[in-house]
Amino acid sequence: MDTQLNPDLARRCSAIADVQHQGEPLTAGDYRALLIVTVLVPIVLLVVGAVIQ
């Protein structure tokens, strides 16, 4: 099995590792929105679904 990466893939991997291409870090508001969307909304939907059933 060939262990060499495709040159295009190797270039993309090195670009991802560059801090300049990683964007801005998340803020506290971003983390709050992530928590609301991924935890609280599904819990509310489960509770509403259980009550309606």
Phi and psi restraints in degrees (range 20) as a CNS / XPLOR table:
assign (resid 1 and name C) (resid 2 and name N)
       (resid 2 and name CA) (resid 2 and name C) 1.0 -79.9 20.0 2
assign (resid 2 and name N) (resid 2 and name CA)
       (resid 2 and name C) (resid 3 and name N) 1.0 126.5 20.0 2
assign (resid 2 and name C) (resid 3 and name N)
       (resid 3 and name CA) (resid 3 and name C) 1.0 -96.9 20.0 2
assign (resid 3 and name N) (resid 3 and name CA)
       (resid 3 and name C) (resid 4 and name N) 1.0 0.7 20.0 2
assign (resid 3 and name C) (resid 4 and name N)
       (resid 4 and name CA) (resid 4 and name C) 1.0 -78.3 20.0 2
assign (resid 4 and name N) (resid 4 and name CA)
       (resid 4 and name C) (resid 5 and name N) 1.0 134.2 20.0 2
assign (resid 4 and name C) (resid 5 and name N)
       (resid 5 and name CA) (resid 5 and name C) 1.0 -78.6 20.0 2
assign (resid 5 and name N) (resid 5 and name CA)
       (resid 5 and name C) (resid 6 and name N) 1.0 149.7 20.0 2
assign (resid 5 and name C) (resid 6 and name N)
       (resid 6 and name CA) (resid 6 and name C) 1.0 -58.4 20.0 2
assign (resid 6 and name N) (resid 6 and name CA)
       (resid 6 and name C) (resid 7 and name N) 1.0 136.3 20.0 2
assign (resid 6 and name C) (resid 7 and name N)
       (resid 7 and name CA) (resid 7 and name C) 1.0 -56.2 20.0 2
assign (resid 7 and name N) (resid 7 and name CA)
       (resid 7 and name C) (resid 8 and name N) 1.0 -37.4 20.0 2
assign (resid 7 and name C) (resid 8 and name N)
       (resid 8 and name CA) (resid 8 and name C) 1.0 -66.7 20.0 2
assign (resid 8 and name N) (resid 8 and name CA)
       (resid 8 and name C) (resid 9 and name N) 1.0 -41.2 20.0 2
assign (resid 8 and name C) (resid 9 and name N)
       (resid 9 and name CA) (resid 9 and name C) 1.0 -65.4 20.0 2
assign (resid 9 and name N) (resid 9 and name CA)
       (resid 9 and name C) (resid 10 and name N) 1.0 -41.4 20.0 2
assign (resid 9 and name C) (resid 10 and name N)
       (resid 10 and name CA) (resid 10 and name C) 1.0 -62.9 20.0 2
assign (resid 10 and name N) (resid 10 and name CA)
       (resid 10 and name C) (resid 11 and name N) 1.0 -38.8 20.0 2
assign (resid 10 and name C) (resid 11 and name N)
       (resid 11 and name CA) (resid 11 and name C) 1.0 -65.3 20.0 2
assign (resid 11 and name N) (resid 11 and name CA)
       (resid 11 and name C) (resid 12 and name N) 1.0 -42.8 20.0 2
assign (resid 11 and name C) (resid 12 and name N)
       (resid 12 and name CA) (resid 12 and name C) 1.0 -66.1 20.0 2
assign (resid 12 and name N) (resid 12 and name CA)
       (resid 12 and name C) (resid 13 and name N) 1.0 -40.3 20.0 2
assign (resid 12 and name C) (resid 13 and name N)
       (resid 13 and name CA) (resid 13 and name C) 1.0 -63.3 20.0 2
assign (resid 13 and name N) (resid 13 and name CA)
       (resid 13 and name C) (resid 14 and name N) 1.0 -41.2 20.0 2
assign (resid 13 and name C) (resid 14 and name N)
       (resid 14 and name CA) (resid 14 and name C) 1.0 -69.1 20.0 2
assign (resid 14 and name N) (resid 14 and name CA)
       (resid 14 and name C) (resid 15 and name N) 1.0 -32.7 20.0 2
assign (resid 14 and name C) (resid 15 and name N)
       (resid 15 and name CA) (resid 15 and name C) 1.0 -67.2 20.0 2
assign (resid 15 and name N) (resid 15 and name CA)
       (resid 15 and name C) (resid 16 and name N) 1.0 -38.3 20.0 2
assign (resid 15 and name C) (resid 16 and name N)
       (resid 16 and name CA) (resid 16 and name C) 1.0 -64.8 20.0 2
assign (resid 16 and name N) (resid 16 and name CA)
       (resid 16 and name C) (resid 17 and name N) 1.0 -37.2 20.0 2
assign (resid 16 and name C) (resid 17 and name N)
       (resid 17 and name CA) (resid 17 and name C) 1.0 -70.2 20.0 2
assign (resid 17 and name N) (resid 17 and name CA)
       (resid 17 and name C) (resid 18 and name N) 1.0 -18.9 20.0 2
assign (resid 17 and name C) (resid 18 and name N)
       (resid 18 and name CA) (resid 18 and name C) 1.0 -73.5 20.0 2
assign (resid 18 and name N) (resid 18 and name CA)
       (resid 18 and name C) (resid 19 and name N) 1.0 124.3 20.0 2
assign (resid 18 and name C) (resid 19 and name N)
       (resid 19 and name CA) (resid 19 and name C) 1.0 -59.5 20.0 2
assign (resid 19 and name N) (resid 19 and name CA)
       (resid 19 and name C) (resid 20 and name N) 1.0 -32.7 20.0 2
assign (resid 19 and name C) (resid 20 and name N)
       (resid 20 and name CA) (resid 20 and name C) 1.0 -62.5 20.0 2
assign (resid 20 and name N) (resid 20 and name CA)
       (resid 20 and name C) (resid 21 and name N) 1.0 -26.2 20.0 2
assign (resid 20 and name C) (resid 21 and name N)
       (resid 21 and name CA) (resid 21 and name C) 1.0 -97.4 20.0 2
assign (resid 21 and name N) (resid 21 and name CA)
       (resid 21 and name C) (resid 22 and name N) 1.0 6.8 20.0 2
assign (resid 21 and name C) (resid 22 and name N)
       (resid 22 and name CA) (resid 22 and name C) 1.0 -95.5 20.0 2
assign (resid 22 and name N) (resid 22 and name CA)
       (resid 22 and name C) (resid 23 and name N) 1.0 -2.9 20.0 2
assign (resid 22 and name C) (resid 23 and name N)
       (resid 23 and name CA) (resid 23 and name C) 1.0 80.6 20.0 2
assign (resid 23 and name N) (resid 23 and name CA)
       (resid 23 and name C) (resid 24 and name N) 1.0 -172.4 20.0 2
assign (resid 23 and name C) (resid 24 and name N)
       (resid 24 and name CA) (resid 24 and name C) 1.0 -86.2 20.0 2
assign (resid 24 and name N) (resid 24 and name CA)
       (resid 24 and name C) (resid 25 and name N) 1.0 148.4 20.0 2
assign (resid 24 and name C) (resid 25 and name N)
       (resid 25 and name CA) (resid 25 and name C) 1.0 -68.2 20.0 2
assign (resid 25 and name N) (resid 25 and name CA)
       (resid 25 and name C) (resid 26 and name N) 1.0 157.0 20.0 2
assign (resid 25 and name C) (resid 26 and name N)
       (resid 26 and name CA) (resid 26 and name C) 1.0 -70.5 20.0 2
assign (resid 26 and name N) (resid 26 and name CA)
       (resid 26 and name C) (resid 27 and name N) 1.0 144.9 20.0 2
assign (resid 26 and name C) (resid 27 and name N)
       (resid 27 and name CA) (resid 27 and name C) 1.0 -95.9 20.0 2
assign (resid 27 and name N) (resid 27 and name CA)
       (resid 27 and name C) (resid 28 and name N) 1.0 174.6 20.0 2
assign (resid 27 and name C) (resid 28 and name N)
       (resid 28 and name CA) (resid 28 and name C) 1.0 -61.7 20.0 2
assign (resid 28 and name N) (resid 28 and name CA)
       (resid 28 and name C) (resid 29 and name N) 1.0 -38.1 20.0 2
assign (resid 28 and name C) (resid 29 and name N)
       (resid 29 and name CA) (resid 29 and name C) 1.0 -63.9 20.0 2
assign (resid 29 and name N) (resid 29 and name CA)
       (resid 29 and name C) (resid 30 and name N) 1.0 -36.8 20.0 2
assign (resid 29 and name C) (resid 30 and name N)
       (resid 30 and name CA) (resid 30 and name C) 1.0 -63.9 20.0 2
assign (resid 30 and name N) (resid 30 and name CA)
       (resid 30 and name C) (resid 31 and name N) 1.0 -42.9 20.0 2
assign (resid 30 and name C) (resid 31 and name N)
       (resid 31 and name CA) (resid 31 and name C) 1.0 -66.0 20.0 2
assign (resid 31 and name N) (resid 31 and name CA)
       (resid 31 and name C) (resid 32 and name N) 1.0 -37.9 20.0 2
assign (resid 31 and name C) (resid 32 and name N)
       (resid 32 and name CA) (resid 32 and name C) 1.0 -62.1 20.0 2
assign (resid 32 and name N) (resid 32 and name CA)
       (resid 32 and name C) (resid 33 and name N) 1.0 -45.6 20.0 2
assign (resid 32 and name C) (resid 33 and name N)
       (resid 33 and name CA) (resid 33 and name C) 1.0 -63.0 20.0 2
assign (resid 33 and name N) (resid 33 and name CA)
       (resid 33 and name C) (resid 34 and name N) 1.0 -40.4 20.0 2
assign (resid 33 and name C) (resid 34 and name N)
       (resid 34 and name CA) (resid 34 and name C) 1.0 -62.2 20.0 2
assign (resid 34 and name N) (resid 34 and name CA)
       (resid 34 and name C) (resid 35 and name N) 1.0 -42.8 20.0 2
assign (resid 34 and name C) (resid 35 and name N)
       (resid 35 and name CA) (resid 35 and name C) 1.0 -63.7 20.0 2
assign (resid 35 and name N) (resid 35 and name CA)
       (resid 35 and name C) (resid 36 and name N) 1.0 -44.6 20.0 2
assign (resid 35 and name C) (resid 36 and name N)
       (resid 36 and name CA) (resid 36 and name C) 1.0 -62.9 20.0 2
assign (resid 36 and name N) (resid 36 and name CA)
       (resid 36 and name C) (resid 37 and name N) 1.0 -47.5 20.0 2
assign (resid 36 and name C) (resid 37 and name N)
       (resid 37 and name CA) (resid 37 and name C) 1.0 -71.6 20.0 2
assign (resid 37 and name N) (resid 37 and name CA)
       (resid 37 and name C) (resid 38 and name N) 1.0 -36.4 20.0 2
assign (resid 37 and name C) (resid 38 and name N)
       (resid 38 and name CA) (resid 38 and name C) 1.0 -95.8 20.0 2
assign (resid 38 and name N) (resid 38 and name CA)
       (resid 38 and name C) (resid 39 and name N) 1.0 -16.7 20.0 2
assign (resid 38 and name C) (resid 39 and name N)
       (resid 39 and name CA) (resid 39 and name C) 1.0 -121.1 20.0 2
assign (resid 39 and name N) (resid 39 and name CA)
       (resid 39 and name C) (resid 40 and name N) 1.0 -57.0 20.0 2
assign (resid 39 and name C) (resid 40 and name N)
       (resid 40 and name CA) (resid 40 and name C) 1.0 -69.4 20.0 2
assign (resid 40 and name N) (resid 40 and name CA)
       (resid 40 and name C) (resid 41 and name N) 1.0 -44.1 20.0 2
assign (resid 40 and name C) (resid 41 and name N)
       (resid 41 and name CA) (resid 41 and name C) 1.0 -61.3 20.0 2
assign (resid 41 and name N) (resid 41 and name CA)
       (resid 41 and name C) (resid 42 and name N) 1.0 -47.5 20.0 2
assign (resid 41 and name C) (resid 42 and name N)
       (resid 42 and name CA) (resid 42 and name C) 1.0 -61.2 20.0 2
assign (resid 42 and name N) (resid 42 and name CA)
       (resid 42 and name C) (resid 43 and name N) 1.0 -36.5 20.0 2
assign (resid 42 and name C) (resid 43 and name N)
       (resid 43 and name CA) (resid 43 and name C) 1.0 -64.1 20.0 2
assign (resid 43 and name N) (resid 43 and name CA)
       (resid 43 and name C) (resid 44 and name N) 1.0 -45.3 20.0 2
assign (resid 43 and name C) (resid 44 and name N)
       (resid 44 and name CA) (resid 44 and name C) 1.0 -60.3 20.0 2
assign (resid 44 and name N) (resid 44 and name CA)
       (resid 44 and name C) (resid 45 and name N) 1.0 -42.8 20.0 2
assign (resid 44 and name C) (resid 45 and name N)
       (resid 45 and name CA) (resid 45 and name C) 1.0 -64.7 20.0 2
assign (resid 45 and name N) (resid 45 and name CA)
       (resid 45 and name C) (resid 46 and name N) 1.0 -38.6 20.0 2
assign (resid 45 and name C) (resid 46 and name N)
       (resid 46 and name CA) (resid 46 and name C) 1.0 -65.1 20.0 2
assign (resid 46 and name N) (resid 46 and name CA)
       (resid 46 and name C) (resid 47 and name N) 1.0 -42.6 20.0 2
assign (resid 46 and name C) (resid 47 and name N)
       (resid 47 and name CA) (resid 47 and name C) 1.0 -64.8 20.0 2
assign (resid 47 and name N) (resid 47 and name CA)
       (resid 47 and name C) (resid 48 and name N) 1.0 -45.6 20.0 2
assign (resid 47 and name C) (resid 48 and name N)
       (resid 48 and name CA) (resid 48 and name C) 1.0 -61.4 20.0 2
assign (resid 48 and name N) (resid 48 and name CA)
       (resid 48 and name C) (resid 49 and name N) 1.0 -43.0 20.0 2
assign (resid 48 and name C) (resid 49 and name N)
       (resid 49 and name CA) (resid 49 and name C) 1.0 -62.7 20.0 2
assign (resid 49 and name N) (resid 49 and name CA)
       (resid 49 and name C) (resid 50 and name N) 1.0 -38.0 20.0 2
assign (resid 49 and name C) (resid 50 and name N)
       (resid 50 and name CA) (resid 50 and name C) 1.0 -69.6 20.0 2
assign (resid 50 and name N) (resid 50 and name CA)
       (resid 50 and name C) (resid 51 and name N) 1.0 -36.0 20.0 2
assign (resid 50 and name C) (resid 51 and name N)
       (resid 51 and name CA) (resid 51 and name C) 1.0 -71.7 20.0 2
assign (resid 51 and name N) (resid 51 and name CA)
       (resid 51 and name C) (resid 52 and name N) 1.0 -40.8 20.0 2
assign (resid 51 and name C) (resid 52 and name N)
       (resid 52 and name CA) (resid 52 and name C) 1.0 -68.9 20.0 2
assign (resid 52 and name N) (resid 52 and name CA)
       (resid 52 and name C) (resid 53 and name N) 1.0 -33.9 20.0 2
